[in-house]
Amino acid sequence: MSEIKSDRSMVDRIIACISKSEGIDWNEARQMLHKYVCEGKCNWYKTKSKAAGFDRTDLTEKKREDIEKLVRQVMKGCDIEYAKWRIHNILCPGHPRPSPSKDRR
Ligand SMILES: [Zn+2]
């Protein structure tokens, strides 16, 4: 439970940074981060994203790099694929994308 709690606070920190650097509100920043981690693998994306007007492909390569840099900064020492998976668990609970590896560390 405590790991979930600290993951959430890291995700909150990443969202706050994105919202500040992009000059967008919290919800937009959250959606941008979701676009970055989602990769279209989760059930929510496959079934609900169209209705929500969520198009993960409209995230530019530049923004993707910016977000990745931020994720690496906040989640120090964490494998980037594993970090994305953990962030996705927070942003899209109940619709896990496949785990990056069998051992969850
Ligand atoms: Zn998702």
Residues whose N, C-alpha, C, O or C-beta is under 5 A from the ligand:
A	BS01	ZN	C38 C42 W44 Y45 C92
